[in-house]
Amino acid sequence: MTRQLISSGAAFEERVGYSRAVRIGDRVWVSGTAPIMPGDADPPATPYDQAKVCLGIIERALQEAGSSLDEVGRAHGEAFATARPATTGIVTQLLDPRWCVEIEAEAVILQP
């Protein structure tokens, strides 16, 4: 099976040794994604705006892998729309003190 490595170009990827996302077959794993800005600019100040940056980075990685946020949302909705489970947020210290959000994702690419 082919392994596709996807980079967002963030300096941490090369420095730490990881990919933004990895696709193997119909599965895509997206690394924990913080609001890393071009040129190491300051991220937006609010958690909402940082989450939007994170989701944009994730969306671009999924598109490069042949997937989309639509597939992630649809799968989540199918699994949890009725049950609406509790979820957990974990507070940790992120690599950059300017960050207050980090998002991780997985996707399954559905074949038509």
C-alpha positions as CSV (number, residue, x, y, z in Angstrom):
1,M,0.0,0.0,0.0
2,T,1.2,3.5,-0.8
3,R,2.0,5.9,2.0
4,Q,1.4,9.6,1.1
5,L,3.1,12.2,3.3
6,I,1.6,15.6,3.3
7,S,3.3,18.8,4.6
8,S,1.9,22.2,5.5
9,G,5.4,23.7,5.3
10,A,5.5,24.5,9.0
11,A,9.1,24.6,10.4
12,F,8.1,22.2,13.2
13,E,7.5,19.4,10.7
14,E,11.1,19.3,9.7
15,R,12.6,20.2,13.1
16,V,10.6,17.6,15.0
17,G,10.3,15.0,12.2
18,Y,6.6,14.6,11.4
19,S,4.1,15.1,8.6
20,R,1.0,17.3,8.8
21,A,-0.9,14.3,7.5
22,V,-0.3,10.7,6.3
23,R,-2.6,8.9,3.9
24,I,-2.5,5.1,3.6
25,G,-5.3,3.6,1.4
26,D,-8.6,5.2,2.4
27,R,-7.3,6.5,5.8
28,V,-5.9,9.9,6.5
29,W,-4.4,10.9,9.9
30,V,-3.8,14.6,10.5
31,S,-1.3,15.5,13.2
32,G,-2.3,17.8,16.1
33,T,-2.6,21.1,14.3
34,A,-1.9,24.4,16.1
35,P,-2.5,27.9,14.6
36,I,0.9,28.1,12.9
37,M,1.1,31.3,10.9
38,P,3.2,32.0,7.8
39,G,6.5,33.5,8.7
40,D,6.0,32.7,12.4
41,A,3.6,35.7,12.6
42,D,1.5,36.0,15.8
43,P,-1.6,33.9,15.6
44,P,-5.0,35.5,16.2
45,A,-5.7,36.3,19.8
46,T,-9.0,34.4,20.4
47,P,-9.5,30.7,20.7
48,Y,-12.3,31.0,18.0
49,D,-10.0,32.6,15.5
50,Q,-7.2,30.2,16.3
51,A,-9.5,27.3,15.8
52,K,-10.5,28.7,12.4
53,V,-6.8,28.8,11.4
54,C,-6.3,25.2,12.6
55,L,-9.3,24.0,10.6
56,G,-8.0,25.8,7.5
57,I,-4.7,24.0,7.8
58,I,-6.5,20.6,8.3
59,E,-8.8,21.3,5.4
60,R,-5.8,22.0,3.1
61,A,-4.1,18.7,4.2
62,L,-7.3,16.7,3.7
63,Q,-7.8,18.2,0.2
64,E,-4.2,17.2,-0.7
65,A,-5.0,13.7,0.5
66,G,-8.1,13.6,-1.7
67,S,-10.5,14.1,1.2
68,S,-12.4,17.0,2.8
69,L,-13.8,18.4,6.0
70,D,-17.2,17.4,4.6
71,E,-16.3,13.7,4.9
72,V,-15.1,14.2,8.5
73,G,-18.2,16.1,9.5
74,R,-20.5,13.6,7.8
75,A,-18.9,10.6,9.4
76,H,-19.0,12.3,12.8
77,G,-22.7,13.2,12.3
78,E,-23.6,9.6,11.2
79,A,-21.9,8.2,14.3
80,F,-23.0,10.7,16.9
81,A,-25.9,12.8,15.8
82,T,-28.4,10.9,17.9
83,A,-26.2,9.8,20.8
84,R,-24.5,13.2,21.1
85,P,-21.9,11.9,23.5
86,A,-19.9,13.8,26.0
87,T,-16.5,14.8,24.8
88,T,-13.3,15.7,26.5
89,G,-11.0,18.7,26.1
90,I,-7.5,18.4,27.5
91,V,-5.6,21.4,28.6
92,T,-1.9,21.1,28.1
93,Q,1.0,23.4,27.4
94,L,1.5,23.8,23.7
95,L,4.9,24.3,22.0
96,D,4.3,28.0,21.5
97,P,2.8,30.1,24.3
98,R,0.8,32.1,21.8
99,W,-1.3,29.1,20.9
100,C,-4.4,28.3,22.8
101,V,-5.9,25.7,20.4
102,E,-4.6,22.5,18.8
103,I,-6.9,20.2,16.7
104,E,-6.3,16.6,15.6
105,A,-8.3,14.8,12.9
106,E,-8.7,11.5,11.1
107,A,-10.6,10.9,7.9
108,V,-11.8,7.9,5.8
109,I,-12.0,8.5,2.1
110,L,-15.3,7.1,0.8
111,Q,-15.2,5.5,-2.6
112,P,-18.3,6.3,-4.8
